[in-house]
Amino acid sequence: MMETVHRYLKDTIGEFVKATDSETLTIAVSTACGLVVVVLLLVAYLNYPMPVPSIYVGVGLMDEKPEGLTMPGRTRSPSKRGGQTGSSIPCYDPGTMELLGYAPAMTPDQVSASIKKAKIAQEEWKHSSFAHRRRVLSVMLKYIMEHQEDICRISSIDSGKPMVDAAFGELIVTCEKIRWLMSEGERWLKPESRSAGRMMFYKKARVEYVPVGVVGAIVPFNYPFHNIYNPMVAAIFAGNGIVIKVSEHASWSALHYAEGIRAALDVAGAPPDLVQIVTGYGDAGHALVTSGVDKVIFVGSTGVGKKVMASAADTLTPVVLELGGKDAFIVCEDADLNVAVPTALRGAFQACGQNCTGAERFIVHENAVDKFLDICMTAVAQMRQGPASQDDSVDFGSLCLPGLAEKVQELVDDAVSHGATVVTGGRMPSPDSELSTGQFYPPTILTGVNDSMRIWHEEVFGPVMSVVTFSTDDEAIALANDSAFGLGGSVFCGSKRRARRIASKLNTGMSSINDFAATYMAQSLPFGGVKYSGFDRFAGIEGLRGMCIPKSVAEDRWPFSTAIPPLLQYPVKDQAFNFVTSLVWMFYSESWTGSIKGLFGLAACFLPSSLRRKAHQE
């Protein structure tokens, strides 16, 4: 089309030159300008994005107590299915222990039915264009933009985190991922040309990324919105369906978020059953792994991750495991503490320390530790803790998981019994405290921590900053690597070269230099760890392609077909072996003489037998 316009303009301009009167010239110029305007408007129209509709949703919760279900009291003990006779999950605010409602505790048969629905929807969706997939993500992104406060409020109520922490962990990283997929996702999923090799020069080779089918994801409670959207948007952009089993401790928010997902699929013209949300207990998670999904993504504890892998082994279902972490946060003596300390506090205490990549072991140079602690203690003393659902001004909310505060207290008590010092915090709220009814634990700083203590080895997943000192870089590296986990790590240092050297020796899946968890915001990067932190990756280019089966394809480069050389066809001829060895010399020798030897060897294979014997004798 543009070539036609170009030729027309060229001819028109030629007429300008030949024009003999001003009236003709004026008409020609007006015609040309008018055509240019029309073409520009047409191009603008074709490239202008379609309007993205807004969607509005409500919360679908059961307000009435289902028959046979014991009403939860204001208790701090973990809720378990044992003892419950109904088919629902009681949902409550961890900061106030107030009942929010009930979510379905789906049975294995219901989970299996959800997977079947997703499979039917995926059969249609796998043929969708990238433009259609971007359309779905665009609708979801607009929903997030227009409902930021609602999303964060629901997360805050269900998980106990302050609104600012919800904005960090629920909104920003989710929007970043969606925008990355929309701008770069197609590039990494389109067929990729590969070299065919020296001997196969007459072939074309490529990798095609075929949707894996239906992905099963089991996600934790700490960031209920992002944990749903994170695997979901990658799965559907890659052409898959997905079934997501949420934590029983984040089911109330999941029911609301599911409404938004269904509405987005509907207005974007995607199959309504493409995304399935499962609420339930451990039996629902087991059913998800064993009922026919094509790939499993598990985010959670190492112990449960091992069970997931064992269950998936029966059907050889591939598994991505993102498990526990015990991230080191190294602070050198020349680090800028005005940058390092606020980042350290965020790494230790955001979302009450319930972060997969949360910083737990703070390895601080002996010449910087006093000032580091002074600044930390000043900040912690001013932090406001309380029910995040009732007070937007709090810095520090509650723990989401029932029983976690007691576990944190056990670890702190064990550390103290082995010589650690509590600098601040370290004690659960007293029974007469305003915080005693919620699942609260104060921000805590420990010093004198060593490897004789459980807290050095076990993931806390709570608001505890364990501080140890070092004198040399090698000592800091050894301390950081002294862990069964290897998810991420941070290094703060005045010298970037020195920081890079330290980071390069950390046995982790991710490292941030003069920052904390920056690799998670860079959505092109893979997310995952080593050792007991799991394996494979579920983000970045690698994670997106992991949602597909890499299919290798080879075909003839030119119109004519290639066939097996006659000497190698069955029954093979006498010179078949010499023919093959000559090919090896010709294509793979590193010298010209070797290649020439192979060429002559090939020629000799086609000589009459009498000439071959003569050539061999000579």
Salt bridges, closest charged atoms under 4 A:
GLU123 OE1 - LYS126 NZ 3.12
GLU146 OE2 - LYS142 NZ 3.91
GLU149 OE2 - ARG153 NH2 3.39
ASP165 OD1 - ARG346 NH1 2.61
GLU170 OE2 - LYS161 NZ 3.90
GLU186 OE1 - ARG134 NH1 2.72
GLU192 OE1 - ARG194 NH2 2.79
GLU192 OE2 - ARG545 NH2 3.56
GLU208 OE2 - ARG206 NE 2.96
GLU248 OE1 - LYS245 NZ 3.41
GLU259 OE2 - ARG262 NH2 2.58
ASP283 OD2 - ARG81 NH1 3.01
ASP294 OD2 - LYS119 NZ 3.22
GLU333 OE1 - HIS365 NE2 3.50
GLU333 OE2 - ARG498 NH1 3.15
ASP334 OD1 - ARG498 NH1 3.56
GLU360 OE1 - LYS326 NZ 2.69
ASP392 OD1 - ARG153 NH1 2.65
ASP395 OD2 - ARG384 NE 2.88
GLU406 OE2 - ARG76 NE 3.41
ASP413 OD1 - ARG427 NH2 3.64
ASP414 OD1 - HIS418 ND1 3.54
GLU458 OE2 - ARG454 NE 2.80
ASP473 OD1 - ARG498 NH2 2.71
ASP473 OD2 - ARG501 NH2 3.22
GLU555 OE2 - ARG206 NH1 2.66
ASP556 OD1 - LYS203 NZ 2.74
